[in-house]
Amino acid sequence: MWNLIVLCYGASSPALSDRSRFPTLFRTHPSATVHNPTRIKLMKKFGWSRVAILQQAEEVFISTVEDLENRCMEAGIEIVTRQSFLSDPTDAVRNLRRQDARIIVGLFYVVAARRVLCEMYKQQLYGRAYVWFFIGWYEDNWYEVNLENEDISCSVEQMRLAAEGHLTTEALMWNQNNQTTISGMTADGFRVRLNQALKEEGFDINNDRYPEGYQEAPLAYDAVWSVALAFNRSMERLQNRNKTLKEFTYNDKDIADEIYAAMNSTQFLGVSGVVAFSSQGDRIALTQIEQMINGRYEKLGYYDTQLDNLTWLNAERWIGGKVPQDRTIVRRVLRTVSLPLFVCMCTISCCGIVVALALIIFNIWNKHRRVIQSSHPVCNTIMLLGVIICLTSVILLGIDGRFVSSDEYPKVCQARAWLLSTGFTLAYGAMFSKVWRVHRFTTKAKRDPKKKVEPWKLYTMVSGLLSVDLVLLIAWQIFDPLQRILETFPLEDPISTSDDIKIRPELEHCESEKNSMWLGLVYGYKGLILVFGLFLAYETRSIKVKQINDSRYVGMSIYNVVVLCLITAPVGMVIASQQDASFAFVALAVIFCCFLSMLLIFVPKVIEVIRHPKDKAESKYNPDSGISKEDEERYQKLVTENEELQRLISQKEEKIRLLRQRLVEREAQMKSADTNGCGGPNTTGINNGMHPPAATTAGTSLSVHTSATSSHLTPAASLAITQDTHDHHTKEEKIRLLRQRLVEREAQMKSADTNGCGGPNTTGINNGMHPPAATTAGTSLSVHTSATSSHLTPAASLAITQDTHDHHT
C-alpha cells in the first residue's frame, strides 16, 4: 500500500499467501498449508484413500482445509466428511463416528484440541483402528495441562490413552544439521544463548517453563538476518543507480521494487534452517513428522516439499502391530449350503435314484404278471421317471456359489425349475391319471364291469399336464429368464480376527423381473391339480376296480404328496433367507414324497411276485384280493335277493299245500259219491295215495290221471289243477338247472382256491346245495353271510347275480 516490504516471523495463515491482497509480504514462519503436502505424502505412503476433516471455525483453518481439499482431489483421496465447530466439538466428533471415519485430520488451536481429545475418548475414536493428524506446534505436554481450568471432564490418564499414536506435522523451527550458520553460530549455540537469556529474565527453563513464542525464536532471529541481507543487496543495486536507502519515501516505488527483489532472492543458512521464500512470499522449509509413542513425541522423518523427498526413519509404532485401515473393511461372504448337509441329501437322493431304476427294471421284467398288468406298467414307469427327475433336482437345489461361478449360476437356476416342474408333473400326473380313471369307473351311470381301461387315455392325461408345464416354462425362459440375485444382510462381526473388518453376508437367489407373476402361474396351476387330486383320492378312498388294482395305494400317495406340497411351498418362501433350513426342508419334502410313493405303489407288488414267483395267483398282499366297497355292495344285494327268493318259494309251497288239500277233499267226495251211487270200485282215476312218502323229493309232481272219472270234476277245478301243475313243473326245472350251475361254479372256485392259495373254501356259497329227501320242491338257495363271503371274486359274484336274476324270471 505504502510501498512497504513486510516480513513476519509468526504468521502462518494461508490467506497471507494471496499476492492480490498482500503483494509485498514475506514471512520466515512457514504457511499452515505447508503441512498439507506432507499429509498427502503420508496418506499415500500408508495407503489411506479415505479421510475425514475436523476443523475449528477460524480463518486460518478454513483456508488450510480448502487447500487440503484441492490437494486430496488431485491425489484421488476421498474426503468422507468435513466437520467444523466453534467451541464445543461434541457433535462434530459424534458425527465422525457415524461416518465411520478412521483417518482424521484435526485443525484447531491447542485449547480446542484438549476438548477434542476428551471427546475422542468418550466416543471411542482412538486405538488401533484410528489415526489422528494434529498440528505440531503444540507444546509437548499440551494434553495434560490446564484440564481443570478449561473444565475438561477427562482425567490425565484418559487423555494420555486417547492421545497415544497420533501423528503431528510441523515446519522445522531449528536447523537439524549442527552447521555454522550465517551468524557464525550453530543452532545449538543459539539455543544455549537463548536459554541463558531467559534464565536471566527469571524463566524456569530447567523445568520446561518456556514463555509463549519460544518456538518462534529462531524464526525471528532469521527474519532479522533476512532484512539485513536484503538491505545490503539493495544498497549495492541502488548505488549503481546513484541512489541510497535514505532517499526512500512511501511514494518511491523504484526503491521499494529493489528491496522486494532483494528479499525475494534471499537465501541463507540460518538457525531455523535454510531460509528462502517462494513467489508468494512463503518460507520454503522442511516439514517434520512426529508420533506420540508411550507419551512422548518421537521423530518419524522429514519431508522436503521443494524436492518431494521424504526422509523416513522407520520409527513408527502402531497399536495392534499393523498400519490402521482408512475404513472398515467389509468382506462380502457368500452364504452357502452346509457341505455335510449337501452331501447327506445328495447321498439319499442318489440312493432313491438307484431304487427307482431297480423298480423300473422290476416293472419291465414282470410286466407279464397279472399283478403288474392290472396296475398299468407303462404308467408306473412314467411315475418312476418323474421320481428320478425330482431326486436329481434335489442335487441342483444345493449347488450354489461354492461350486459354480456367478456367470454359470443362472443356468443352474433354469435347470432347477425345469427338472422340478417336469419331474413333479410326470410322477404326480401318472398317479393322478389313475385315480381319475377309478373315479370315472365308479361314477358312470351305466358302466360295463368287464370294460377294460385303455392305456392311451392315461398317457393322454399325463401328456396334457406335461404340455401345460412346457408352455409355462418355455414362456418363462424366453420372456423373463431366471437370473442370479444377491440378498444382502446387515454387517456382522467376524468370529475371530484382529483385523478391523466387518462381514457382509450375501445369499444367492434365482429370480426374474416378474418373479411373482411366474410363480403365481406355476403355483396356481399345480395347486389346482393338487386340490383336484386330493378330492378324487378322497372320493375313491374305499373303491377297488379290477382294471386298476393299486388305486387305493395311489390315493394314499396323492394324500401325502398334496399335504407335503401345500406345506412346503409357503414355508419354503418364508425361510428362503436361511439357506440351510430352506434347502433341508425342501429337499426332505421332495425325498419323502418320492420314497413314500415308491413304497406304497411298488412294495405290495414286489412282495406278491416274491411269494409267487412261478404263477399268477394272487394272495392277501395283492391289493385286488382284498374286499372293496363295490364287492361289499354286490354281496349285500345277493343276500337280499336270496331272502326274496326264499319268501316267494314259501308262498308257492303254501299254495301247493292248499291245492293238495283240496284235491284230497275232492277225491274223498268223489269216492263217497261213487260208493253211494254205484257201489262199484274206485274209478276216478285219481291216485288215492297222493301224499308223498317221507323219502319223496321236493320236486315230486302231482299226478292227475285223465281217466273216465275225470268227468266228475268241475271245469274250474280241472283248470286250476292243470295250471298249478304246469307252473310247478316249470319251477322245478329251473331250480334243478340253477342247482347244477351253482354246483359247477362251486367246483371251479374250489379248484381255483386249491391251486392259488391252498386254503379252505372261501367262496361263501354252500357246497351242500342238494337238499335232503324231506326238502320240499320250493327249497331256496342259501347264500351264507359268513366272514368268508368277502373272498368272492368279482367273476363269482357276477355269476351268482345272473343266476339269481334268472331264478326271479
C-alpha positions in Angstrom: 0.0 0.0 0.0 2.7 2.4 1.0 5.4 0.6 -0.9 6.5 -1.1 2.3 8.1 -4.5 2.4 6.6 -6.5 5.3 8.5 -9.5 6.9 6.7 -11.7 9.5 8.1 -14.4 11.8 5.0 -15.7 13.5 2.2 -15.5 10.9 1.1 -18.9 9.3 -2.3 -18.1 7.8 -2.6 -19.3 4.2 -4.5 -16.2 3.4 -1.3 -14.2 3.6 -0.1 -16.1 0.5 -2.6 -14.2 -1.6 -0.5 -11.7 -3.6 -3.6 -9.8 -4.7 -4.2 -8.9 -1.1 -0.7 -8.9 0.3 1.7 -8.1 -2.6 4.8 -7.2 -0.5 4.5 -9.6 2.4 7.2 -12.2 3.3 7.5 -14.5 6.3 10.0 -16.7 7.9 7.2 -18.7 9.5 6.0 -21.4 7.1 2.4 -21.1 5.9 -0.1 -23.5 7.5 -0.6 -25.0 4.1 3.0 -26.4 4.2 1.6 -29.3 6.2 -0.8 -30.4 3.5 1.8 -31.8 1.1 3.3 -33.7 4.0 -0.1 -35.1 5.0 -0.8 -36.2 1.4 2.6 -37.8 1.2 1.9 -39.8 4.4 -1.5 -40.9 3.2 0.0 -42.3 0.0 2.7 -44.0 2.0 0.3 -45.9 4.2 -2.3 -46.5 1.5 -5.0 -44.3 3.0 -7.5 -43.1 0.4 -10.4 -42.1 2.6 -10.0 -39.3 5.2 -12.2 -37.0 7.3 -11.5 -33.4 8.4 -12.4 -31.8 11.8 -11.6 -28.1 12.0 -12.2 -25.2 14.2 -14.2 -22.3 12.7 -11.2 -20.0 12.3 -10.0 -18.2 9.2 -6.6 -19.8 9.3 -8.0 -23.3 9.5 -10.7 -22.7 6.9 -8.0 -21.6 4.3 -5.9 -24.6 5.2 -8.8 -27.0 4.7 -9.6 -25.6 1.3 -6.1 -26.1 0.2 -6.1 -29.7 1.7 -9.4 -30.5 -0.2 -7.8 -29.4 -3.5 -4.7 -31.4 -2.9 -6.8 -34.5 -1.9 -8.8 -34.2 -5.0 -5.7 -34.1 -7.2 -4.3 -37.2 -5.3 -7.5 -39.2 -5.6 -8.2 -39.2 -1.9 -11.8 -39.2 -0.8 -12.9 -36.8 2.0 -15.7 -38.7 3.6 -16.9 -35.8 5.8 -15.8 -32.3 6.9 -17.0 -31.3 10.4 -16.4 -27.9 12.0 -17.2 -26.4 15.4 -16.8 -23.1 17.2 -16.0 -24.1 20.8 -17.8 -27.4 21.6 -16.6 -30.3 19.4 -19.0 -32.9 20.9 -21.5 -33.1 18.0 -18.7 -32.9 15.4 -16.8 -35.8 16.9 -20.0 -37.8 17.2 -20.7 -37.3 13.5 -17.3 -38.6 12.7 -18.2 -41.9 14.3 -21.4 -42.1 12.4 -19.5 -41.7 9.2 -17.1 -44.4 10.1 -14.1 -42.1 9.8 -10.8 -43.7 10.5 -8.1 -41.3 9.3 -8.9 -37.8 10.7 -7.1 -34.5 10.1 -7.6 -32.1 13.0 -7.1 -28.4 12.6 -7.6 -26.3 15.8 -5.9 -24.4 18.5 -4.5 -26.1 21.5 -7.4 -25.2 23.8 -9.9 -26.7 21.4 -7.5 -29.7 20.9 -7.9 -30.7 24.5 -11.7 -30.7 24.2 -11.5 -32.7 21.0 -9.2 -35.3 22.7 -11.5 -35.7 25.6 -14.5 -36.2 23.3 -12.4 -38.7 21.2 -12.1 -40.8 24.4 -15.8 -40.6 25.1 -16.7 -41.7 21.6 -14.0 -44.4 21.4 -12.4 -42.8 18.4 -8.9 -43.9 19.3 -6.8 -47.0 19.4 -5.6 -49.4 16.8 -8.4 -48.6 14.3 -7.9 -44.7 14.2 -5.2 -42.3 13.2 -5.4 -38.5 14.1 -3.3 -35.8 12.4 -2.7 -32.9 14.9 -0.8 -29.6 14.4 2.8 -30.0 15.5 3.4 -26.6 17.1 1.5 -27.5 20.3 3.6 -27.9 23.5 4.8 -31.5 24.1 2.6 -31.9 27.2 -0.4 -30.0 25.8 -2.9 -32.8 26.5 -2.0 -32.9 30.3 -2.1 -29.3 31.3 -5.0 -26.9 32.1 -7.6 -29.7 32.2 -9.3 -28.3 35.4 -9.0 -24.7 34.3 -10.7 -25.4 31.0 -13.3 -27.6 32.6 -12.2 -30.8 30.7 -14.1 -33.7 32.1 -11.5 -36.3 31.2 -8.7 -37.4 33.5 -5.0 -37.2 32.6 -4.8 -40.9 32.1 -7.8 -40.9 29.8 -6.2 -38.0 27.8 -3.0 -39.9 27.5 -4.8 -43.0 26.4 -6.7 -41.1 23.7 -3.5 -39.2 22.5 -1.5 -42.4 22.1 -0.4 -43.0 18.5 -1.5 -39.7 16.9 0.7 -38.0 14.2 1.9 -34.4 14.0 3.4 -32.4 11.2 5.2 -29.1 11.7 7.7 -26.9 9.9 11.2 -27.2 11.2 12.0 -24.3 13.6 15.6 -25.4 14.2 18.4 -26.3 11.9 18.7 -30.1 12.1 22.4 -30.1 11.0 24.7 -28.7 13.5 26.4 -26.5 11.0 27.7 -23.0 11.4 25.1 -20.5 10.2 25.5 -17.2 8.6 25.6 -15.6 12.0 28.7 -17.7 13.0 26.7 -19.7 15.5 25.2 -23.2 15.2 21.6 -23.9 16.1 22.7 -25.4 19.4 24.8 -22.4 20.2 21.9 -20.1 19.6 19.6 -22.3 21.8 22.2 -22.1 24.7 22.5 -18.3 24.4 18.6 -18.0 24.3 18.0 -20.2 27.3 20.7 -18.4 29.2 19.0 -15.1 28.5 15.6 -16.5 29.5 17.1 -17.7 32.8 18.4 -14.3 33.5 14.9 -13.0 32.9 13.6 -15.4 35.5 12.1 -18.3 33.4 12.5 -21.8 34.8 14.0 -23.3 31.8 15.2 -26.4 33.6 11.5 -27.5 34.3 10.4 -26.8 30.8 8.8 -23.5 31.7 9.1 -21.5 28.5 7.5 -18.3 27.5 4.9 -18.0 24.8 6.5 -17.8 21.4 9.6 -19.7 22.4 9.3 -21.9 19.4 9.3 -19.0 17.0 12.6 -17.5 18.4 14.8 -18.9 15.7 12.3 -17.7 13.1 12.5 -14.1 14.5 16.3 -14.3 14.6 16.5 -15.4 10.9 13.9 -12.8 10.0 16.3 -10.0 11.2 19.1 -11.6 9.1 16.8 -11.7 6.1 16.1 -8.0 6.3 19.8 -7.2 6.8 20.8 -9.3 3.7 18.0 -7.8 1.6 19.1 -4.2 2.5 22.7 -5.0 1.7 21.8 -6.2 -1.7 19.5 -3.3 -2.3 22.2 -0.8 -1.4 24.6 -2.3 -4.0 22.0 -2.1 -6.7 20.8 1.4 -5.7 24.4 2.6 -5.7 24.7 1.7 -9.3 21.8 4.0 -9.9 23.2 6.8 -7.8 20.5 6.2 -5.1 20.6 5.3 -1.4 18.1 3.8 1.0 17.9 7.0 2.9 16.2 8.6 -0.1 13.2 6.1 0.3 9.8 7.6 0.6 6.4 6.0 0.7 5.8 7.1 -2.9 9.1 5.9 -4.2 8.2 2.7 -6.0 11.7 2.2 -7.6 13.4 1.7 -4.2 10.6 -0.4 -3.0 10.9 -2.7 -6.0 14.6 -3.0 -5.4 14.1 -4.1 -1.8 11.3 -6.5 -2.9 13.6 -8.2 -5.5 16.4 -8.5 -3.0 14.1 -10.0 -0.4 12.6 -12.4 -2.8 16.0 -13.7 -3.9 17.4 -14.0 -0.3 18.7 -17.5 0.6 21.0 -18.4 3.5 21.5 -21.0 6.2 20.0 -19.7 9.5 19.4 -21.2 12.9 16.0 -22.3 11.7 17.4 -24.0 8.7 17.7 -22.9 5.1 15.8 -19.6 4.7 14.2 -19.0 1.3 11.0 -17.5 0.0 8.5 -18.7 -2.6 6.9 -16.4 -5.2 4.0 -16.0 -2.7 6.5 -14.8 -0.1 6.1 -18.1 1.9 9.0 -19.7 3.7 10.3 -22.7 2.0 11.1 -25.2 4.8 11.3 -28.8 5.6 8.4 -30.5 7.5 9.0 -32.7 10.5 6.8 -35.7 11.2 6.4 -37.0 14.8 4.3 -39.6 16.5 3.1 -39.9 20.1 4.6 -43.2 21.4 4.3 -44.1 25.1 3.5 -40.5 26.0 6.5 -38.9 24.1 6.8 -37.4 20.6 9.2 -39.5 18.5 10.6 -38.2 15.2 9.5 -40.3 12.2 11.0 -38.4 9.3 11.2 -35.2 7.3 9.7 -34.1 4.1 11.1 -31.6 1.6 8.3 -30.0 -0.3 10.5 -28.5 -3.0 12.3 -31.7 -3.8 9.4 -34.0 -3.0 11.8 -36.0 -0.8 10.6 -38.0 2.2 13.3 -39.0 4.7 11.8 -41.8 6.8 13.4 -43.2 9.9 11.1 -46.3 10.2 10.4 -45.5 13.9 6.6 -45.6 13.7 4.8 -47.9 16.1 1.1 -48.8 15.6 -1.2 -50.1 18.2 -2.0 -53.7 17.2 1.2 -54.1 15.3 -0.1 -53.1 11.9 -1.0 -50.0 9.9 -4.6 -48.9 10.6 -7.1 -49.1 7.8 -8.8 -46.0 6.3 -12.2 -47.6 6.6 -13.9 -50.6 8.0 -13.1 -53.3 5.6 -16.3 -55.0 4.5 -15.8 -58.6 3.3 -18.5 -60.0 1.2 -19.1 -63.5 2.3 -21.4 -65.7 0.3 -23.7 -67.8 2.4 -23.7 -71.4 1.0 -25.4 -74.6 2.0 -23.6 -76.5 4.6 -21.3 -79.1 2.9 -22.2 -82.0 5.3 -25.9 -81.3 4.7 -25.5 -81.1 1.0 -23.5 -84.4 0.9 -26.2 -86.1 3.1 -29.0 -85.0 0.9 -27.1 -86.0 -2.3 -26.4 -89.4 -0.9 -30.1 -90.0 -0.1 -31.2 -88.7 -3.5 -28.7 -91.0 -5.3 -30.0 -94.0 -3.3 -33.5 -93.0 -4.3 -32.5 -92.8 -7.9 -30.9 -96.3 -7.7 -34.1 -97.7 -6.1 -36.2 -96.1 -8.8 -34.0 -97.6 -11.6 -34.3 -101.0 -9.9 -38.1 -100.7 -9.8 -38.2 -99.7 -13.4 -36.3 -102.9 -14.3 -38.6 -104.9 -12.0 -41.6 -103.4 -13.6 -40.4 -104.2 -17.1 -39.2 -107.7 -16.2 -42.5 -108.7 -14.6 -44.9 -106.9 -17.0 -46.5 -110.2 -18.0 -47.6 -110.8 -14.4 -51.3 -110.1 -13.7 -50.5 -108.0 -10.6 -48.3 -105.8 -12.8 -50.5 -105.8 -15.8 -53.5 -104.6 -13.8 -51.6 -101.6 -12.5 -50.5 -100.4 -15.9 -46.7 -100.9 -16.0 -46.1 -98.1 -18.5 -47.8 -95.6 -16.2 -45.7 -96.9 -13.3 -42.6 -96.4 -15.4 -43.6 -92.8 -16.1 -44.1 -92.2 -12.4 -40.6 -93.6 -11.6 -39.0 -91.4 -14.3 -40.6 -88.4 -12.6 -39.3 -89.6 -9.3 -35.7 -89.8 -10.7 -36.0 -86.3 -12.2 -37.3 -84.9 -8.9 -34.5 -86.5 -6.9 -32.0 -85.1 -9.4 -33.4 -81.6 -8.8 -32.6 -82.0 -5.1 -28.9 -82.1 -6.0 -29.3 -79.0 -8.1 -31.1 -77.2 -5.2 -27.8 -77.5 -3.2 -25.5 -76.3 -5.9 -24.6 -72.6 -5.2 -21.6 -70.3 -5.5 -19.4 -72.8 -3.7 -19.4 -75.0 -6.8 -20.3 -72.7 -9.8 -19.3 -69.2 -10.8 -21.7 -66.3 -10.9 -21.9 -66.5 -14.7 -22.9 -70.1 -14.6 -25.4 -69.8 -11.8 -28.4 -68.7 -13.9 -28.1 -72.0 -15.8 -28.4 -73.8 -12.6 -31.5 -71.8 -11.7 -33.1 -72.6 -15.0 -32.2 -76.3 -14.7 -33.8 -76.4 -11.2 -37.1 -75.0 -12.5 -37.3 -77.4 -15.5 -36.4 -80.5 -13.6 -38.5 -80.0 -10.5 -41.6 -78.9 -12.5 -41.4 -81.7 -15.2 -40.5 -84.3 -12.6 -43.4 -83.4 -10.4 -45.8 -83.5 -13.4 -44.6 -86.9 -14.5 -44.7 -88.5 -11.1 -47.9 -86.9 -9.8 -49.6 -86.9 -13.2 -49.2 -90.7 -13.5 -50.9 -91.2 -10.1 -53.5 -88.5 -10.9 -54.5 -90.2 -14.2 -55.0 -93.5 -12.4 -57.2 -92.1 -9.6 -59.1 -90.1 -12.3 -59.9 -93.3 -14.2 -61.0 -95.1 -11.0 -63.4 -92.2 -10.3 -64.8 -92.4 -13.8 -65.4 -96.1 -13.5 -67.3 -95.7 -10.3 -69.4 -92.7 -11.1 -70.7 -93.5 -14.6 -74.4 -94.3 -14.6 -74.2 -97.2 -17.0 -70.9 -98.9 -16.7 -69.7 -102.2 -18.1 -67.9 -104.1 -15.3 -65.9 -106.0 -17.9 -64.8 -102.9 -19.7 -61.0 -102.5 -19.8 -59.1 -99.3 -19.1 -57.5 -98.2 -22.3 -53.9 -97.2 -21.6 -53.8 -94.4 -24.1 -56.3 -92.4 -22.0 -53.9 -92.5 -19.1 -51.0 -91.4 -21.2 -53.0 -88.7 -22.8 -53.8 -87.1 -19.4 -50.1 -87.2 -18.4 -49.1 -85.7 -21.8 -51.7 -82.9 -21.3 -50.3 -82.0 -17.9 -46.8 -82.1 -19.2 -47.7 -79.9 -22.2 -49.0 -77.2 -19.9 -45.7 -77.3 -18.0 -43.7 -77.0 -21.1 -45.7 -74.0 -22.3 -45.2 -72.2 -19.0 -41.5 -73.0 -18.7 -40.7 -72.1 -22.3 -42.6 -68.7 -22.0 -40.7 -68.0 -18.7 -37.4 -69.0 -20.3 -37.9 -66.7 -23.3 -39.6 -63.6 -21.9 -38.2 -63.4 -18.4 -35.4 -65.9 -17.6 -34.2 -66.5 -14.1 -31.1 -64.6 -13.0 -28.7 -64.6 -10.1 -29.9 -62.1 -7.5 -27.9 -61.4 -4.3 -29.7 -60.7 -1.0 -27.5 -58.7 1.4 -27.7 -58.8 5.2 -26.6 -56.4 7.9 -22.9 -56.2 8.8 -21.7 -58.8 11.2 -18.6 -59.1 13.3 -16.1 -61.8 12.3 -15.9 -64.8 14.6 -12.2 -64.4 15.4 -9.8 -61.9 13.8 -7.7 -59.0 14.9 -8.4 -57.0 11.7 -10.8 -54.1 11.6 -13.3 -55.8 9.3 -17.0 -56.5 9.1 -18.7 -59.3 7.4 -21.4 -58.5 4.8 -23.3 -61.8 4.3 -24.8 -62.4 0.8 -27.2 -65.1 -0.3 -27.9 -66.1 -3.9 -31.4 -66.4 -5.2 -32.9 -67.4 -8.5 -35.3 -64.6 -9.5 -36.6 -62.8 -12.6 -38.0 -59.4 -13.0 -41.6 -60.6 -12.8 -40.8 -63.5 -10.5 -44.1 -63.2 -8.5 -46.2 -63.4 -11.6 -44.5 -66.6 -12.9 -44.5 -68.2 -9.5 -48.2 -67.4 -9.2 -49.0 -69.1 -12.5 -47.0 -72.2 -11.7 -48.2 -72.5 -8.1 -51.8 -71.8 -9.2 -51.7 -74.4 -11.9 -50.0 -77.0 -9.7 -52.3 -76.1 -6.7 -55.5 -76.8 -8.7 -54.1 -80.2 -9.8 -53.2 -81.0 -6.2 -56.5 -80.0 -4.8 -58.4 -81.8 -7.5 -56.3 -84.9 -7.0 -57.0 -84.7 -3.3 -60.7 -84.6 -4.0 -60.6 -87.6 -6.3 -58.4 -89.6 -3.8 -61.0 -88.9 -1.1 -63.9 -89.9 -3.3 -62.3 -93.2 -4.3 -60.7 -94.0 -0.9 -62.7 -97.3 -0.5 -63.3 -98.2 -4.1 -61.5 -101.0 -5.9 -61.7 -101.9 -9.5 -60.1 -104.9 -11.2 -58.9 -102.8 -14.1 -56.6 -100.7 -11.8 -55.6 -102.9 -8.9 -53.5 -100.4 -6.9 -55.9 -97.4 -6.9 -56.1 -97.3 -3.1 -52.4 -97.1 -2.7 -52.2 -94.4 -5.4 -54.8 -92.4 -3.5 -52.7 -92.7 -0.3 -49.7 -91.5 -2.2 -51.7 -88.5 -3.5 -52.7 -87.6 0.0 -49.1 -87.4 1.1 -47.9 -85.5 -1.9 -50.7 -82.9 -1.6 -50.2 -82.4 2.1 -46.4 -82.0 1.8 -46.6 -79.7 -1.2 -49.2 -77.4 0.4 -46.9 -77.2 3.5 -43.5 -77.0 1.7 -44.4 -74.2 -0.8 -45.3 -71.4 1.6 -42.8 -72.5 4.3 -40.0 -72.6 1.7 -40.8 -69.0 0.7 -40.8 -67.8 4.3 -37.5 -69.3 5.2 -35.8 -68.6 1.9 -33.2 -66.3 3.6 -31.9 -69.2 5.7 -30.0 -71.3 3.2 -29.5 -74.4 5.3 -33.1 -74.6 6.7 -34.6 -73.8 3.3 -32.6 -76.5 1.4 -33.1 -79.1 4.1 -36.8 -78.5 4.3 -37.5 -78.6 0.5 -35.1 -81.5 -0.1 -36.6 -83.6 2.6 -40.1 -82.9 1.4 -39.2 -84.0 -2.2 -37.3 -87.1 -1.0 -40.1 -88.1 1.4 -42.7 -87.7 -1.4 -40.7 -89.8 -3.8 -39.8 -92.6 -1.4 -43.3 -92.8 0.1 -44.8 -93.1 -3.4 -42.5 -95.8 -4.4 -43.1 -97.6 -1.1 -46.9 -97.6 -1.3 -47.2 -98.5 -5.0 -44.4 -101.0 -5.6 -43.8 -102.8 -2.3 -47.1 -104.8 -2.4 -46.2 -105.8 -6.0 -42.7 -106.9 -5.1 -44.0 -108.9 -2.2 -46.6 -110.6 -4.4 -44.0 -111.5 -7.0 -41.6 -112.9 -4.4 -44.3 -115.0 -2.8 -45.5 -116.4 -6.1 -42.5 -116.5 -8.4 -43.8 -119.1 -10.9 -47.6 -118.5 -11.1 -50.1 -115.7 -11.4 -52.1 -116.5 -8.3 -52.9 -113.6 -6.0 -52.6 -113.6 -2.3 -53.5 -111.3 0.5 -50.7 -109.0 -0.4 -52.3 -108.3 -3.8 -54.5 -105.2 -3.4 -57.1 -106.7 -5.8 -57.7 -109.7 -3.5 -59.0 -107.6 -0.6 -62.7 -106.7 -0.2 -63.7 -103.4 -1.5 -66.8 -101.2 -1.3 -68.0 -102.5 -4.7 -67.7 -106.1 -3.6 -69.5 -105.4 -0.4 -72.4 -103.8 -2.1 -72.7 -106.7 -4.6 -72.7 -109.2 -1.8 -75.4 -107.4 0.2 -77.5 -107.3 -3.0 -77.1 -111.1 -3.4 -78.2 -111.7 0.2 -81.3 -109.6 -0.3 -82.2 -111.4 -3.5 -81.8 -114.7 -1.8 -84.1 -113.7 1.0 -86.7 -112.6 -1.5 -86.5 -116.0 -3.4 -87.0 -117.8 -0.1 -90.1 -115.8 0.6 -91.5 -116.5 -2.9 -90.8 -120.2 -2.7 -92.5 -120.4 0.7 -95.6 -118.8 -0.8 -95.6 -121.3 -3.7 -95.2 -124.2 -1.2 -98.2 -122.9 0.8 -100.3 -122.7 -2.4 -99.3 -126.2 -3.5 -100.2 -127.5 0.0 -103.7 -125.9 -0.2 -104.2 -127.4 -3.7 -103.2 -130.8 -2.4 -105.6 -130.5 0.4 -108.4 -129.5 -2.0 -107.5 -132.5 -4.2 -107.7 -134.9 -1.2 -111.0 -133.4 -0.2 -112.3 -133.7 -3.8 -111.1 -137.3 -4.0 -112.9 -138.2 -0.8 -116.1 -136.6 -2.1 -115.8 -138.4 -5.3 -115.1 -141.7 -3.6 -118.1 -141.2 -1.3 -120.3 -140.4 -4.3 -119.2 -143.5 -6.2 -119.8 -145.6 -3.2 -123.2 -144.2 -2.6 -124.2 -144.0 -6.2 -122.7 -147.0 -7.9 -121.2 -149.1 -5.2 -118.6 -150.1 -7.6 -114.9 -149.9 -7.3 -112.9 -146.7 -7.4 -113.0 -145.4 -10.9 -112.0 -141.9 -10.5 -108.5 -142.4 -12.0 -107.0 -140.3 -9.3 -104.3 -141.9 -7.2 -105.5 -142.3 -3.7 -102.1 -142.3 -2.4 -101.5 -138.6 -3.1 -99.4 -137.9 -0.1 -95.8 -138.5 -0.9 -93.7 -140.7 1.2 -91.1 -139.3 3.5 -88.4 -140.0 1.0 -90.1 -138.2 -1.8 -88.1 -135.3 -3.0 -89.2 -131.7 -3.0 -89.6 -131.8 -6.7 -92.3 -134.7 -6.8 -95.0 -133.6 -9.2 -98.8 -134.0 -8.8 -100.2 -136.8 -11.0 -103.8 -136.2 -12.0 -104.9 -139.2 -14.1 -107.2 -138.4 -17.0 -109.4 -141.4 -16.7 -113.1 -141.7 -17.3 -114.0 -140.5 -13.9 -112.5 -137.1 -14.5 -115.7 -136.1 -15.9 -116.9 -135.8 -12.3 -114.6 -132.8 -11.7 -116.0 -129.3 -12.2 -114.3 -127.3 -15.1 -112.9 -124.7 -12.7 -111.2 -127.3 -10.5 -109.7 -129.1 -13.5 -108.3 -125.8 -14.9 -106.8 -124.8 -11.6 -105.1 -128.2 -11.1 -103.8 -128.1 -14.6 -102.3 -124.6 -14.3 -100.7 -125.2 -10.9 -99.2 -128.4 -12.1 -97.7 -126.7 -15.1 -96.2 -123.9 -13.0 -94.8 -126.4 -10.6 -93.1 -128.3 -13.3 -91.6 -125.1 -14.7 -90.2 -124.1 -11.2 -88.8 -127.5 -10.6 -86.9 -127.5 -13.9 -85.4 -124.0 -13.3 -84.4 -124.9 -9.7 -82.7 -128.0 -11.0 -80.8 -126.1 -13.6 -79.8 -123.4 -11.1 -78.6 -126.1 -8.7 -76.5 -127.7 -11.4 -74.9 -124.3 -12.4 -74.1 -123.5 -8.7 -72.5 -126.9 -8.1 -70.3 -126.4 -11.2 -69.4 -122.8 -10.1 -68.6 -124.1 -6.6 -66.3 -126.8 -8.1 -64.5 -124.2 -10.2 -63.9 -121.9 -7.3 -62.8 -124.7 -5.0 -60.3 -125.8 -7.7 -59.0 -122.2 -8.0 -58.6 -121.8 -4.3 -56.7 -125.1 -4.1 -54.4 -124.1 -6.9 -53.9 -120.4 -5.8 -53.6 -120.3 -2.1 -54.3 -123.9 -0.9 -56.7 -122.5 1.7 -60.2 -123.6 2.6 -63.3 -122.9 0.6 -63.9 -119.2 0.8 -66.5 -118.8 -1.9 -69.3 -118.0 0.6 -71.7 -120.4 -1.3 -73.0 -123.5 0.4 -71.3 -126.5 -1.1 -74.1 -128.8 0.0 -76.6 -127.4 -2.3 -78.6 -130.7 -2.8 -81.4 -130.7 -0.3 -82.3 -133.8 1.8 -85.0 -136.1 0.9 -87.5 -134.4 3.1 -87.0 -131.0 1.5 -90.0 -129.7 -0.5 -89.9 -128.6 -4.1 -89.6 -124.9 -3.2 -86.3 -125.3 -1.3 -84.5 -121.9 -1.5 -80.9 -121.2 -2.4 -78.9 -120.5 0.7 -76.1 -118.0 0.5 -74.4 -117.9 3.9 -73.4 -114.4 5.2 -70.3 -115.6 6.9 -67.0 -113.8 7.1 -65.6 -115.8 4.3 -68.1 -114.3 1.9 -65.6 -111.5 1.5 -63.4 -113.7 -0.7 -65.9 -113.9 -3.6 -64.2 -112.8 -6.7 -65.9 -110.4 -9.0 -66.5 -113.1 -11.6 -68.2 -115.4 -9.0 -70.3 -112.6 -7.7 -71.3 -111.7 -11.2 -72.4 -115.3 -12.0 -74.5 -115.5 -8.8 -76.2 -112.2 -9.7 -77.0 -113.5 -13.2 -78.4 -116.9 -11.8 -80.5 -115.1 -9.2 -81.9 -112.9 -11.9 -82.8 -116.0 -14.0 -84.4 -117.5 -10.9 -86.6 -114.4 -10.5 -87.7 -114.7 -14.0 
